Amino acid sequence: MEITPERQDAIRKRLIDSNNYPRMLGFALDAVEHGDRFTTVEMKVNYLSPIKEGKVIADARLIKTGRRVIVADCDVSNCQGKLAAKALVTYIRM
């Protein structure tokens, strides 16, 4: 499903422009894909090293997508590719 420019603007306003924390950190909306609604059940993050400047890259992968439960992991790296954090997240589909 392709997101219209109007929908992308609405998402940007809701998630970034109206929220001080992501705006302060310089978050940018790269791509938006429509999907199911879900909420976090469990999240574990291992912080491995600080990122003091430059871009932060988050690479998330779905490990399991069941009827109700979704499990994903995410690597957060600096712009040189050094791993800064590793997360494992469990969601439940609403």
VOFIVO-218150 format. One record per residue: x, y, z negated of N, C-alpha, C in turn. Coordinates in steps of 0.05 Angstrom, whole numbers, padded with zeros to 5 digits, always signed. Each point is the difference from the previous one (the first is absolute). Layout:
<recs>
XYZXYZXYZ ...
</recs>
This chain:
<recs>
+00017-00023+00000-00017+00023+00000+00018+00025+00000 -00005+00017+00019+00016+00025+00001-00013+00021-00017 +00016+00015-00015-00010+00021-00017+00000+00026+00016 -00023+00013+00000-00002+00026+00014+00017+00021-00014 +00008+00021+00014+00015+00022-00013-00016+00013-00023 -00026+00001+00003-00017+00011-00021+00002-00017-00026 -00002-00026+00004+00002-00019-00023+00027+00001-00013 +00021+00002+00017+00027+00001-00010+00004+00026-00017 -00011+00022+00010+00001+00025-00015-00014-00002-00027 -00024-00013+00000-00015-00004-00025+00016-00017-00020 +00013-00021+00010+00016-00017-00018+00024+00016-00010 +00013+00015+00017+00023+00016-00009-00009+00020-00022 -00023+00013+00004-00009+00020-00020-00006-00014-00026 -00013-00023+00001-00008-00015-00025+00024-00011-00015 +00019-00012+00015+00021-00015-00013+00025+00017-00005 +00005+00019+00016+00025+00015-00002-00004+00030-00007 -00016+00013+00016-00003+00029-00004-00013+00008-00026 -00018-00017-00010-00015+00007-00025+00013-00013-00024 +00022-00013+00003+00013-00014-00023+00028+00011-00003 +00006+00012-00022+00026+00013-00005+00023-00019+00001 -00003-00024-00012+00023-00018-00002+00011-00009+00027 -00016-00011+00018+00012-00007+00026+00010+00024+00016 -00014+00022-00003+00008+00025+00014+00027+00009-00010 +00004-00001-00027+00025+00009-00012+00023-00018+00009 -00005-00026+00003+00020-00019+00009+00005+00001+00030 -00017+00015+00015+00004+00002+00029-00011-00023+00016 -00021-00013-00011-00012-00022+00015-00012+00010+00026 +00002-00017+00020-00012+00006+00026-00016-00024+00009 -00022+00005+00014-00017-00021+00011+00011-00008+00027 +00009-00025+00002+00013-00010+00025-00021-00013+00018 -00015-00019-00011-00021-00014+00015-00022-00009-00019 -00024-00001+00010-00023-00008-00016-00016-00021+00015 -00004-00023-00013-00016-00021+00012-00024-00005-00018 -00024-00002+00011-00024-00005-00016+00000-00029-00010 -00009-00003-00024+00000-00027-00011-00021-00003-00022 +00002-00022-00014-00018-00005-00023+00006+00018-00023 -00019+00002-00019+00005+00014-00025+00010-00020-00020 +00019+00007-00016+00011-00018-00020+00011+00016-00023 +00005-00014-00022+00012+00013-00024+00022-00018-00011 +00019+00013-00014+00023-00014-00011-00008-00017-00024 +00008-00025+00000-00004-00018-00023+00025-00002-00016 +00023-00002+00013+00026-00002-00013+00021+00012+00018 +00020+00013-00013+00022+00012+00015+00026-00002-00017 +00021-00010+00012+00026-00001-00013+00020+00013+00018 +00015+00018-00011+00020+00015+00015+00027-00003-00014 +00021-00008+00014+00027+00000-00010+00014+00024+00013 +00009+00018-00017+00014+00024+00009+00030-00007+00000 +00013+00001+00023+00027-00010+00003+00021+00023+00001 -00007+00022+00013+00019+00022+00001-00016+00026+00007 +00011+00023-00008-00015+00025+00005+00004+00009+00029 -00019+00015+00009+00002+00014+00026-00001+00029-00007 +00022+00014+00003+00002+00028-00009-00007+00020+00022 +00003-00008+00025-00006+00018+00022-00004-00016+00026 -00011+00014+00020-00004-00013+00025-00027-00014+00001 -00005-00014+00022-00025-00014+00005-00001-00026-00016 -00024-00007-00008-00005-00025-00014-00017-00017+00019 +00008-00025+00004-00013-00018+00019-00013-00023-00016 -00026-00003+00003-00014-00022-00013-00009-00020+00022 +00008-00025-00003-00006-00021+00019-00017-00021-00015 -00026+00000+00006-00019-00018-00014-00008-00022+00019 -00003-00024-00013-00009-00024+00015-00022-00014-00015 -00019-00010+00015-00021-00017-00012+00011-00028-00002 -00002-00011-00025+00009-00028-00004-00024-00019+00003 -00023+00008-00011-00024-00016+00002-00024+00018+00002 -00017-00006+00019-00025+00015+00003-00022-00020-00001 -00012-00003-00024-00022-00018-00004-00026+00014+00003 -00021-00015-00006-00027+00012+00001-00003+00023-00020 +00011-00004-00025-00003+00020-00021+00027+00011-00010 +00021-00017+00001+00026+00008-00011+00020+00006+00023 +00015+00022-00004+00020+00008+00019+00026+00003-00016 +00022-00012+00009+00026+00003-00013+00019+00012+00020 +00015+00021-00009+00019+00014+00018+00025+00005-00015 +00022+00003+00015+00024+00009-00013+00010+00025+00016 +00017+00015-00013+00010+00025+00012+00029+00005-00008 +00016+00006+00019+00028+00008-00005+00001+00030+00004 +00012+00014-00018+00004+00029+00002+00030+00005+00003 +00008+00014+00021+00029+00004+00006+00005+00029+00006 +00025+00008-00003+00008+00027+00009+00004+00000+00030 +00007+00023+00011+00002+00001+00030+00025-00015+00010 +00018-00008-00017+00023-00016+00008-00007-00030-00002 -00024-00007-00010-00008-00028-00002+00006-00013-00026 +00010+00015-00020+00006-00011-00027-00026-00004-00015 -00004-00025-00009-00025-00007-00015+00000+00015-00027 -00022+00015-00005-00003+00015-00024-00022-00012-00019 -00019-00013+00012-00021-00013-00017-00013-00023+00016 -00010-00019-00016-00014-00023+00012-00026-00004-00016 -00022-00002+00014-00026-00002-00013-00015-00025+00010 -00016-00011-00018-00019-00022+00006-00027+00009-00010 -00020+00000+00017-00026+00012-00007-00022-00020+00007 -00019-00003-00018-00024-00016+00005-00024+00018+00000 -00016-00002+00021-00024+00016+00003-00024-00019+00001 -00024+00012-00007-00025-00015+00004-00017+00016+00019 -00011-00014+00020-00017+00012+00020-00027+00007-00013 -00010+00024+00004-00025+00010-00012-00024-00009+00017 
</recs>
